Amino acid sequence: MKNEKIRNIAIIAHVDHGKTSLVNEMLKQGNVFRENQVVEDRVMDSNALERERGITIFSKNASCMYNDVKINVVDTPGHADFGGEVERVLKMVDGVLLVVDAYEGPMPQTRFVLEKALSLKLKVIVVVNKIDKPDARVKEVIDEVLELFLELDADEEQLNSPFVFASARRGIASTNESELGENFNPLFETIINHIPAPEGESEQPLKLLISSAEHNDYVGKLAVGKIERGSLKVGQNVSVVNFHEQDKKVKSKIVSLFVFEGLKRIPVESASMGEIVCVAGLENVTIGDTICDENNIEPIEFVKIAEPSVEMTFMVNDSPFAGKEGKFVTSRHLRDRLYKEAVKDLSLRVEDGETADAFKVRGRGEMHLSILIENMRRDGFEFQVSMPKVLFKQEDGQKLEPIDKLYLDVPEDCVGTVMNKMGVRKGELLQMTPHANRMKMEFLIPSRGLFGFKSEFLTDTKGEGIINSLFECYAPYKGEIQRRDFGSLIAHEEGEAIVYGLFNAQERGELLIGAGVPVYAGMVVGINPKGDDIVVNVCKKKHLSNCRASGSDDALRLTPPRLMSLEDAIEFLGDDEYLEVTPKSIRIRKIILDHNMRLREKGKMLRGEI
């Protein structure tokens, strides 16, 4: 039996190809907003970090109406680090809109998400977006998309997927590549005609697979999923069970039931097969669980989420400034928050560390973990983190490491510099393609070789380079890679940075702090380009005397310090450094704060005693 009044679709694409703008316009033309309502740009990016960075981080649900058919839309992230968000929601939909930029064509994440959709036998509609760009190359992009389908072993039906040509910002779409269209009606028609209606047995016992979960302070745990079979009512007694632990079933009761209308969750008394619903009242439910009829336990197998590849250690802050700026500072607070995060983010793994105050956190990449750190500091947490490390594997006595496929698009005059950097980082060139005074390059490179590379790359290409990477495979260990070729300037004593002390310190390298900033012994205050760590006294004051000489009291000129973002600071970290994170500050520090102790430890390492 089919529910013809519903279509469930996910919007998937590479980062910045226009997914959220497309959903924005679908909601506008699907009569979700009043005619005179002011609608902000990218309304689906509701998280503060998403709006600041201009990227989607979390998958979100919405719906719109077209010709009495309800279209449930799931907006997904495009960045590779948040691929787990895409993987888990694909079990909730019957088809996908694959959005491709009319100039850039298929990109790394396009391949990744399309491969997942094809493996689940989902129907695909290809939306070539930004066709009104002056440098759009629609015909070539169509060919590139079809080549990608062939590479991913698409079947004949998937190869015949319809193409829609759109400009999401202008709200126009057409099924003809040479026409611009007037509105989104051609897109809506294609969705209704090509994406199948949800199919299942509405009279049979309930089966609901949970694809998303979050915590609400008022109603407790909220779980989102699609009703695969039967129907659901408020007050109904159900059993929650996981496919891999079928002996552990938990009896529960549906307290509240919501469906998505526009951007809102609307409470309802019941919902039928095919509908995407939000359920409240099930405290122990997690992503991948199945809500079944209490007398008919039949769990559904959940999609396997790709494993994390990067690890960082989160610790209680033990610096001299500990506890001054944060609201949540204890190991209990830190542990509770990290384990809660791992429940709603399937790509994240958390486990207790070697001490009671440390926790190992594994994620998909530096950005994945930096977003977690940023969210935690905004919520009032104070802690410190170690340098990110890749996760190695052992197979048949051989050490394996994660390898990424790196896609670079650089101006032609920067190719030599970039190739040199790739050589140092053990990058292996796969292909080079010239295109309009630019060069597109593909490399296979160890994941650890990309740590700290992005900022260098943007400097080398004068901000014009485009960089994308995607996990490719595990391969034999490639040997040592020099992580950085510079050292740190380290504060000598606790106090406040003084202009006189900073002026003397800046002769040694680039400063990371300005005057008036509190510092402590062992805190990193600058960069030494020569490679060694140097201790400097930035708190040093000028000794006053009653002798004066011409020019001796001229104003001291300080070079403006380099202010680091959270990502920059994580990239900067060395083996012997921690990043102290508080709601107000980000400080880089040495693990051993005392200078003499550091020298002793270094001596032991050189003698091979450690």
CORBELPE-V891560 format. One record per residue. N is the residue number from 1. RES is the residue in one small letter. PSI is psi in degrees with one decimal (999 if undefined). OMEGA is omega in whole degrees, -180 to 180 (NA if undefined). NEAR is the number of other ideal C-beta (glycine too) atoms within 10 Angstrom. Layout:
BEGIN
N:RES:PSI:OMEGA:NEAR + N:RES:PSI:OMEGA:NEAR
END
This chain:
BEGIN
1:m:139.2:-179:14 + 2:k:144.9:175:13 + 3:n:89.7:-172:18 + 4:e:-10.4:-178:13 + 5:k:1.8:-176:14 + 6:i:142.5:167:20 + 7:r:132.7:180:25 + 8:n:117.5:-178:24 + 9:i:152.7:173:20 + 10:a:143.7:176:26 + 11:i:118.5:-178:27 + 12:i:146.5:-180:29 + 13:a:173.6:172:29 + 14:h:160.9:-179:27 + 15:v:137.6:174:19 + 16:d:20.1:177:17 + 17:h:0.3:170:29 + 18:g:25.0:-180:24 + 19:k:-52.8:-174:27 + 20:t:-35.3:176:26 + 21:s:-37.6:179:22 + 22:l:-45.4:178:27 + 23:v:-41.3:178:28 + 24:n:-49.8:-176:23 + 25:e:-33.9:176:22 + 26:m:-40.9:179:27 + 27:l:-40.8:179:21 + 28:k:-48.4:-176:16 + 29:q:-10.4:175:18 + 30:g:17.7:175:20 + 31:n:36.5:177:12 + 32:v:-32.9:-178:19 + 33:f:155.0:173:16 + 34:r:159.2:-178:8 + 35:e:-36.1:-177:5 + 36:n:10.6:-177:5 + 37:q:134.0:176:8 + 38:v:119.4:-178:6 + 39:v:122.0:-179:14 + 40:e:157.2:180:9 + 41:d:142.7:-180:11 + 42:r:57.0:-175:18 + 43:v:-23.8:-179:18 + 44:m:-23.4:178:24 + 45:d:77.4:-172:23 + 46:s:-21.5:-180:12 + 47:n:141.1:-177:15 + 48:a:-41.7:-180:11 + 49:l:-36.8:179:14 + 50:e:-41.2:-178:19 + 51:r:-37.0:-180:13 + 52:e:-43.1:-174:10 + 53:r:-13.5:180:15 + 54:g:25.2:178:12 + 55:i:158.1:174:19 + 56:t:133.1:-178:26 + 57:i:-37.7:-177:19 + 58:f:142.3:175:20 + 59:s:141.5:-179:24 + 60:k:151.8:-178:24 + 61:n:145.3:172:23 + 62:a:177.8:176:22 + 63:s:157.4:175:25 + 64:c:166.2:-179:24 + 65:m:142.0:172:15 + 66:y:119.4:-179:19 + 67:n:49.5:178:8 + 68:d:12.6:175:7 + 69:v:129.1:179:15 + 70:k:124.1:178:20 + 71:i:108.3:175:20 + 72:n:122.9:-175:24 + 73:v:133.0:173:25 + 74:v:116.5:177:28 + 75:d:131.1:-175:25 + 76:t:158.8:177:26 + 77:p:157.7:178:25 + 78:g:-10.1:-178:25 + 79:h:138.4:-176:22 + 80:a:-32.7:-178:23 + 81:d:-21.0:-179:25 + 82:f:26.6:-179:26 + 83:g:-28.3:179:24 + 84:g:-33.2:177:22 + 85:e:-37.2:-179:24 + 86:v:-45.8:-175:25 + 87:e:-41.7:-174:23 + 88:r:-27.7:-178:23 + 89:v:-14.7:-178:26 + 90:l:-22.4:177:21 + 91:k:-10.5:-175:20 + 92:m:-9.9:-172:21 + 93:v:166.6:180:27 + 94:d:-7.5:179:21 + 95:g:167.6:-179:19 + 96:v:149.5:168:29 + 97:l:113.6:178:26 + 98:l:107.9:-177:27 + 99:v:128.1:-179:28 + 100:v:132.5:178:26 + 101:d:134.0:-176:21 + 102:a:-12.9:175:24 + 103:y:-50.3:-174:17 + 104:e:-31.4:-178:20 + 105:g:-167.5:-179:21 + 106:p:133.6:-179:23 + 107:m:177.6:-174:22 + 108:p:-49.0:-177:20 + 109:q:-27.4:176:25 + 110:t:-46.1:179:25 + 111:r:-45.7:-176:16 + 112:f:-50.6:-175:19 + 113:v:-33.7:178:26 + 114:l:-40.1:179:26 + 115:e:-41.8:179:15 + 116:k:-42.7:-179:19 + 117:a:-43.0:-179:23 + 118:l:-37.1:-179:18 + 119:s:-27.1:178:12 + 120:l:5.0:179:14 + 121:k:35.0:178:10 + 122:l:147.5:175:21 + 123:k:142.5:-175:18 + 124:v:135.1:168:23 + 125:i:123.5:-180:20 + 126:v:121.8:177:22 + 127:v:109.7:175:24 + 128:v:106.5:-173:24 + 129:n:162.4:178:27 + 130:k:40.8:-180:23 + 131:i:-13.0:180:26 + 132:d:2.4:177:14 + 133:k:141.8:-178:14 + 134:p:-27.4:-178:5 + 135:d:20.2:179:9 + 136:a:139.7:178:19 + 137:r:72.0:-169:16 + 138:v:-48.0:-177:18 + 139:k:-44.5:180:9 + 140:e:-37.7:-179:12 + 141:v:-38.7:177:24 + 142:i:-46.1:180:18 + 143:d:-41.3:-179:12 + 144:e:-38.0:179:15 + 145:v:-43.3:179:21 + 146:l:-38.0:176:16 + 147:e:-39.5:179:12 + 148:l:-41.8:176:19 + 149:f:-44.4:-179:20 + 150:l:-42.6:180:10 + 151:e:-31.9:-177:12 + 152:l:14.7:176:15 + 153:d:45.1:177:10 + 154:a:146.5:177:19 + 155:d:177.8:-173:10 + 156:e:-38.8:-180:6 + 157:e:-41.0:179:10 + 158:q:-33.8:178:17 + 159:l:-25.7:180:11 + 160:n:22.3:179:11 + 161:s:138.6:-179:19 + 162:p:151.2:176:15 + 163:f:137.2:173:20 + 164:v:137.9:-177:26 + 165:f:121.6:-169:28 + 166:a:160.9:165:28 + 167:s:100.9:-174:23 + 168:a:-36.9:-179:23 + 169:r:-37.1:-179:15 + 170:r:-9.5:177:15 + 171:g:34.8:180:19 + 172:i:147.7:180:21 + 173:a:155.1:-179:30 + 174:s:153.0:175:20 + 175:t:-1.1:179:14 + 176:n:125.1:-175:11 + 177:e:-19.9:-178:16 + 178:s:-0.7:179:8 + 179:e:148.5:-180:13 + 180:l:-28.9:-178:14 + 181:g:174.2:-176:20 + 182:e:-28.8:-180:11 + 183:n:-166.3:-177:14 + 184:f:6.5:-178:23 + 185:n:-42.3:178:15 + 186:p:-35.4:179:20 + 187:l:-46.0:178:27 + 188:f:-42.2:180:22 + 189:e:-42.8:-180:15 + 190:t:-40.1:179:18 + 191:i:-48.4:-176:23 + 192:i:-36.4:-177:15 + 193:n:-31.7:-172:9 + 194:h:-37.5:-180:16 + 195:i:125.3:-177:21 + 196:p:149.5:173:13 + 197:a:149.2:179:16 + 198:p:138.1:-175:24 + 199:e:137.1:179:13 + 200:g:-177.8:-178:18 + 201:e:106.9:-175:12 + 202:s:-20.4:-178:14 + 203:e:-8.0:-177:10 + 204:q:169.4:179:16 + 205:p:154.2:-174:15 + 206:l:139.5:167:23 + 207:k:121.2:-178:23 + 208:l:116.8:-180:30 + 209:l:126.7:-179:21 + 210:i:122.2:-179:25 + 211:s:-10.4:-178:25 + 212:s:145.4:180:22 + 213:a:144.2:176:22 + 214:e:166.2:-179:12 + 215:h:135.0:177:12 + 216:n:134.6:-176:10 + 217:d:-21.6:-174:5 + 218:y:-40.3:-176:5 + 219:v:2.5:179:13 + 220:g:-142.9:-176:13 + 221:k:131.6:174:18 + 222:l:128.3:-179:20 + 223:a:132.2:-178:22 + 224:v:136.6:178:24 + 225:g:176.1:-180:26 + 226:k:135.9:176:24 + 227:i:109.1:-177:23 + 228:e:-28.1:-176:22 + 229:r:146.8:176:22 + 230:g:-157.2:-180:19 + 231:s:167.9:-174:17 + 232:l:138.1:-180:22 + 233:k:152.6:174:12 + 234:v:135.4:-179:17 + 235:g:-4.0:-178:12 + 236:q:137.8:175:16 + 237:n:130.2:-176:11 + 238:v:169.5:173:22 + 239:s:135.3:178:18 + 240:v:125.6:-177:23 + 241:v:148.8:178:20 + 242:n:143.0:-177:21 + 243:f:-36.2:-175:14 + 244:h:-8.3:178:10 + 245:e:64.2:-171:10 + 246:q:-18.1:179:12 + 247:d:-18.1:180:6 + 248:k:92.4:177:10 + 249:k:140.1:-177:17 + 250:v:123.3:178:14 + 251:k:140.3:-178:9 + 252:s:-177.0:-177:19 + 253:k:138.8:179:12 + 254:i:113.1:-179:21 + 255:v:-47.6:180:14 + 256:s:151.9:-179:16 + 257:l:131.7:-179:23 + 258:f:150.3:167:18 + 259:v:163.3:-178:19 + 260:f:124.5:173:22 + 261:e:111.9:-172:15 + 262:g:-127.3:-180:16 + 263:l:0.6:-174:18 + 264:k:156.1:170:11 + 265:r:119.4:-177:18 + 266:i:124.9:179:12 + 267:p:137.0:177:11 + 268:v:163.0:179:16 + 269:e:-29.5:-179:9 + 270:s:161.1:177:15 + 271:a:150.0:-174:20 + 272:s:176.6:-178:16 + 273:m:137.1:177:25 + 274:g:-17.2:-177:25 + 275:e:141.3:172:24 + 276:i:121.6:-173:26 + 277:v:164.1:175:24 + 278:c:126.1:-173:22 + 279:v:136.1:177:25 + 280:a:149.4:175:20 + 281:g:-6.6:-179:19 + 282:l:92.9:-171:22 + 283:e:-33.9:-173:12 + 284:n:7.4:-176:10 + 285:v:140.8:176:23 + 286:t:167.2:180:16 + 287:i:133.4:-179:22 + 288:g:-11.6:177:23 + 289:d:159.0:175:25 + 290:t:131.5:173:26 + 291:i:116.8:-176:26 + 292:c:163.9:169:22 + 293:d:139.1:-173:19 + 294:e:-21.0:-179:15 + 295:n:1.9:-176:8 + 296:n:89.0:-174:13 + 297:i:107.5:178:15 + 298:e:84.7:-179:16 + 299:p:153.3:180:21 + 300:i:139.5:179:19 + 301:e:136.2:-178:12 + 302:f:155.1:179:20 + 303:v:142.0:-180:16 + 304:k:123.6:-179:9 + 305:i:136.3:180:17 + 306:a:147.6:-175:14 + 307:e:150.7:175:15 + 308:p:159.3:-177:22 + 309:s:-6.1:-177:22 + 310:v:142.7:-180:22 + 311:e:139.6:171:17 + 312:m:151.5:176:23 + 313:t:124.6:176:18 + 314:f:130.8:-176:26 + 315:m:158.8:171:19 + 316:v:138.2:-179:21 + 317:n:125.1:179:23 + 318:d:25.2:179:13 + 319:s:168.6:178:18 + 320:p:-21.1:180:14 + 321:f:15.3:-176:18 + 322:a:139.2:174:16 + 323:g:0.5:-176:13 + 324:k:-28.4:-171:14 + 325:e:-17.0:-175:17 + 326:g:157.7:178:22 + 327:k:-39.3:-180:11 + 328:f:110.9:-171:16 + 329:v:-9.3:-174:19 + 330:t:164.7:180:14 + 331:s:-30.3:179:18 + 332:r:-46.4:178:11 + 333:h:-45.5:-177:18 + 334:l:-45.0:-179:22 + 335:r:-47.8:-179:17 + 336:d:-44.3:-177:12 + 337:r:-43.5:-178:20 + 338:l:-41.5:-180:21 + 339:y:-32.8:175:14 + 340:k:-41.2:-179:12 + 341:e:-38.6:-178:15 + 342:a:-24.5:179:18 + 343:v:-40.0:-176:16 + 344:k:-12.5:177:16 + 345:d:101.7:-174:23 + 346:l:-18.1:180:23 + 347:s:-9.0:-176:22 + 348:l:136.9:175:20 + 349:r:132.4:180:15 + 350:v:134.3:174:20 + 351:e:155.2:-180:12 + 352:d:143.5:-179:13 + 353:g:-164.5:-177:16 + 354:e:-23.2:176:8 + 355:t:168.1:-178:11 + 356:a:-19.6:-176:11 + 357:d:5.0:-176:17 + 358:a:147.2:-179:17 + 359:f:135.2:178:22 + 360:k:124.5:-179:16 + 361:v:125.0:-178:25 + 362:r:137.5:-178:20 + 363:g:-174.6:-176:25 + 364:r:-18.7:-178:24 + 365:g:177.3:-179:25 + 366:e:-41.4:-177:20 + 367:m:-40.0:178:20 + 368:h:-47.7:-178:24 + 369:l:-32.5:-180:23 + 370:s:-32.7:176:22 + 371:i:-40.8:177:24 + 372:l:-45.7:-180:21 + 373:i:-44.9:-179:22 + 374:e:-42.9:179:19 + 375:n:-38.9:-179:16 + 376:m:-41.5:-179:22 + 377:r:-31.3:177:20 + 378:r:-24.0:179:11 + 379:d:4.9:175:12 + 380:g:12.5:180:14 + 381:f:145.2:175:22 + 382:e:124.9:-176:27 + 383:f:-178.0:175:29 + 384:q:152.2:-177:23 + 385:v:153.8:179:21 + 386:s:174.2:176:21 + 387:m:138.7:177:20 + 388:p:141.2:178:22 + 389:k:146.0:178:15 + 390:v:157.0:-180:18 + 391:l:117.4:178:16 + 392:f:160.3:176:12 + 393:k:154.3:174:12 + 394:q:122.9:177:8 + 395:e:123.9:-180:9 + 396:d:39.6:179:5 + 397:g:7.6:-179:5 + 398:q:138.6:179:10 + 399:k:122.4:180:10 + 400:l:147.6:178:16 + 401:e:154.7:180:19 + 402:p:136.6:179:20 + 403:i:135.0:177:23 + 404:d:150.9:169:25 + 405:k:123.3:-175:17 + 406:l:128.7:179:27 + 407:y:119.5:-180:18 + 408:l:138.9:175:24 + 409:d:108.6:-172:18 + 410:v:155.4:172:22 + 411:p:148.6:-174:14 + 412:e:-34.6:-176:12 + 413:d:-5.2:179:11 + 414:c:-0.5:-174:18 + 415:v:-43.5:-178:17 + 416:g:-46.5:-179:10 + 417:t:-44.3:-178:15 + 418:v:-41.8:180:23 + 419:m:-38.3:179:17 + 420:n:-45.5:179:11 + 421:k:-37.7:180:15 + 422:m:-37.1:179:20 + 423:g:-43.2:180:11 + 424:v:-33.1:-175:12 + 425:r:16.2:176:22 + 426:k:31.7:177:18 + 427:g:142.3:-179:23 + 428:e:115.7:-176:15 + 429:l:129.5:177:14 + 430:l:-46.5:178:12 + 431:q:157.0:176:8 + 432:m:134.2:-180:13 + 433:t:115.5:177:10 + 434:p:144.8:179:10 + 435:h:105.0:174:10 + 436:a:67.0:178:6 + 437:n:13.9:177:8 + 438:r:163.3:180:17 + 439:m:125.9:175:18 + 440:k:128.8:-177:14 + 441:m:145.6:176:19 + 442:e:133.3:179:15 + 443:f:153.9:162:24 + 444:l:125.3:-173:17 + 445:i:141.0:175:22 + 446:p:139.2:-179:21 + 447:s:-37.0:-179:23 + 448:r:-21.4:178:21 + 449:g:-15.9:-179:24 + 450:l:-11.2:179:21 + 451:f:123.2:178:22 + 452:g:3.0:-175:21 + 453:f:-32.4:-172:21 + 454:k:-47.1:-178:17 + 455:s:-38.6:176:14 + 456:e:-43.2:-178:15 + 457:f:-44.8:-179:22 + 458:l:-35.1:176:14 + 459:t:-46.4:-178:11 + 460:d:-32.4:-177:18 + 461:t:13.4:179:20 + 462:k:35.1:178:11 + 463:g:1.6:-176:8 + 464:e:-8.5:-177:12 + 465:g:149.6:175:18 + 466:i:129.6:-177:16 + 467:i:132.6:176:16 + 468:n:143.7:177:18 + 469:s:156.4:-179:21 + 470:l:137.8:179:18 + 471:f:133.1:-177:21 + 472:e:-54.7:-176:15 + 473:c:177.6:169:10 + 474:y:137.3:-179:16 + 475:a:163.5:-180:14 + 476:p:145.4:-178:11 + 477:y:132.4:-173:12 + 478:k:-0.3:-179:17 + 479:g:176.4:-177:7 + 480:e:141.0:174:7 + 481:i:127.2:179:13 + 482:q:117.2:-174:9 + 483:r:-41.0:179:15 + 484:r:152.6:-177:16 + 485:d:25.3:179:9 + 486:f:164.0:178:15 + 487:g:-172.0:-177:19 + 488:s:149.0:168:25 + 489:l:123.8:-171:23 + 490:i:134.6:180:25 + 491:a:142.3:-175:28 + 492:h:-34.2:-174:19 + 493:e:166.6:179:14 + 494:e:142.3:179:15 + 495:g:-154.5:-179:17 + 496:e:134.4:-178:12 + 497:a:129.3:-177:22 + 498:i:146.5:-179:18 + 499:v:-42.5:-178:16 + 500:y:-45.3:179:17 + 501:g:-40.2:179:23 + 502:l:-37.2:-179:26 + 503:f:-41.0:178:18 + 504:n:-35.3:-177:15 + 505:a:-30.8:-175:23 + 506:q:-14.1:174:19 + 507:e:-21.3:-179:7 + 508:r:-20.4:-178:17 + 509:g:-164.7:-176:19 + 510:e:131.7:-178:14 + 511:l:149.1:177:24 + 512:l:-5.5:-179:23 + 513:i:161.3:176:22 + 514:g:-174.7:-180:13 + 515:a:146.1:177:17 + 516:g:-0.5:-179:10 + 517:v:129.3:177:18 + 518:p:137.3:179:16 + 519:v:164.9:175:24 + 520:y:161.1:-179:16 + 521:a:129.2:-179:18 + 522:g:-5.5:178:24 + 523:m:137.7:-180:26 + 524:v:122.8:-176:25 + 525:v:-2.9:-179:24 + 526:g:-179.1:-178:23 + 527:i:130.2:175:18 + 528:n:108.8:-176:17 + 529:p:-15.0:-177:10 + 530:k:-9.1:171:11 + 531:g:-20.8:-179:10 + 532:d:159.0:173:8 + 533:d:134.8:179:19 + 534:i:135.6:176:14 + 535:v:128.0:-180:16 + 536:v:151.8:179:23 + 537:n:94.1:-178:16 + 538:v:-5.7:179:29 + 539:c:4.5:-175:19 + 540:k:131.6:179:18 + 541:k:155.4:178:11 + 542:k:128.3:178:14 + 543:h:127.3:-178:6 + 544:l:140.4:174:6 + 545:s:169.1:-179:6 + 546:n:12.6:176:4 + 547:c:137.6:178:6 + 548:r:145.5:177:7 + 549:a:151.5:-178:6 + 550:s:125.3:175:6 + 551:g:-9.9:-176:5 + 552:s:-22.1:-179:8 + 553:d:21.5:175:9 + 554:d:149.4:180:7 + 555:a:133.9:178:6 + 556:l:130.2:-177:14 + 557:r:122.1:178:8 + 558:l:137.1:172:14 + 559:t:134.7:-180:10 + 560:p:134.6:-178:7 + 561:p:157.6:175:18 + 562:r:112.6:-178:13 + 563:l:121.6:-174:10 + 564:m:138.4:170:16 + 565:s:175.0:179:12 + 566:l:-44.4:180:15 + 567:e:-41.8:179:16 + 568:d:-42.6:-178:16 + 569:a:-39.5:179:21 + 570:i:-40.9:178:25 + 571:e:-33.9:-176:22 + 572:f:-32.0:-170:21 + 573:l:137.5:174:21 + 574:g:178.0:-179:17 + 575:d:-33.4:-174:10 + 576:d:25.3:-177:15 + 577:e:152.1:173:20 + 578:y:158.1:172:23 + 579:l:118.7:178:22 + 580:e:122.6:-175:23 + 581:v:123.1:175:24 + 582:t:167.1:180:23 + 583:p:-23.8:-176:15 + 584:k:-24.7:-171:9 + 585:s:156.7:169:15 + 586:i:118.6:-178:19 + 587:r:135.4:173:23 + 588:i:135.1:-178:20 + 589:r:159.1:173:25 + 590:k:147.4:178:21 + 591:i:-45.5:175:15 + 592:i:112.6:-173:15 + 593:l:-35.4:-177:18 + 594:d:127.8:-175:12 + 595:h:-44.4:-179:17 + 596:n:-39.5:178:8 + 597:m:-38.5:180:12 + 598:r:-42.8:180:18 + 599:l:-40.2:179:13 + 600:r:-45.1:-180:12 + 601:e:-40.5:179:16 + 602:k:-40.9:178:14 + 603:g:-42.1:178:11 + 604:k:-39.6:180:11 + 605:m:-43.3:180:11 + 606:l:-33.2:179:9 + 607:r:-3.9:179:8 + 608:g:20.5:-179:6 + 609:e:-15.3:180:8 + 610:i:999:NA:9
END
